Amino acid sequence: MNPYLATLFTFAIAIAFLRLMDYFAHCGLIESKLSRKLIHIGTGPIFVLCWLMFPDVPLAAGLPRQ
């Protein structure tokens, strides 16, 4: 997958998860404190799963092209 597309997709998933937790807290389904904890716990697995979308090229690692 293109590293730029993978970055955008990862960003979209992370923002959607953040907004979902904020929505649950705003509606009173979960407490604000619990929402923050779930956000911190949940972003790690999201990052790890999205890591698989990035190709094994220096550009995907943020290094300059050689």
matplotlib code that plots the C-alpha trace (Angstrom):
import matplotlib.pyplot as plt

x = [0.0, 1.1, 2.7, 0.7, -2.5, -1.7, -0.9, -4.3, -6.1, -4.4, -5.2, -8.9, -9.2, -7.6, -9.8, -12.9, -12.0, -11.3, -14.6, -16.5, -15.1, -15.9, -19.5, -20.0, -18.7, -20.8, -24.0, -23.2, -22.7, -19.3, -17.6, -15.1, -12.3, -13.0, -13.2, -9.7, -8.4, -10.0, -8.5, -5.0, -5.5, -7.2, -4.8, -1.9, -3.7, -4.9, -1.4, -0.1, -2.8, -2.3, 1.5, 0.9, -0.4, 2.9, 5.3, 8.9, 10.5, 12.6, 9.9, 7.4, 9.8, 10.1, 13.7, 14.9, 15.2, 18.6]
y = [0.0, 3.5, 5.0, 8.2, 6.4, 4.2, 7.3, 8.9, 5.6, 5.3, 8.9, 8.4, 5.3, 7.0, 10.1, 8.0, 6.0, 9.3, 10.8, 7.6, 7.7, 11.4, 10.8, 8.0, 10.3, 13.2, 11.1, 9.8, 6.2, 6.2, 8.6, 11.1, 9.5, 6.1, 7.6, 9.0, 5.6, 3.8, 6.3, 5.7, 1.9, 1.7, 3.7, 1.3, -1.7, 0.6, 1.7, -1.9, -3.1, -0.2, -0.8, -3.8, -1.5, 0.3, -1.1, -2.0, 1.0, 3.8, 6.4, 4.6, 4.8, 8.6, 8.4, 10.4, 8.5, 7.3]
z = [0.0, -0.6, 2.6, 2.2, 1.9, 4.8, 6.9, 6.0, 6.7, 10.1, 10.9, 10.0, 12.1, 15.1, 14.8, 14.4, 17.6, 19.5, 18.4, 19.3, 22.8, 23.1, 21.9, 24.5, 27.2, 26.0, 26.0, 29.5, 28.4, 30.0, 32.4, 31.1, 33.1, 31.6, 28.1, 28.5, 29.7, 26.8, 24.4, 25.8, 25.9, 22.5, 20.4, 20.9, 19.3, 16.5, 15.8, 15.8, 13.4, 11.1, 11.1, 8.8, 6.0, 5.6, 3.0, 3.9, 2.3, 3.8, 3.0, 5.2, 8.2, 7.8, 6.5, 3.5, 0.2, -0.7]

ax = plt.figure().add_subplot(projection="3d")
ax.plot(x, y, z, "-o")
ax.set_aspect("equal")
plt.show()
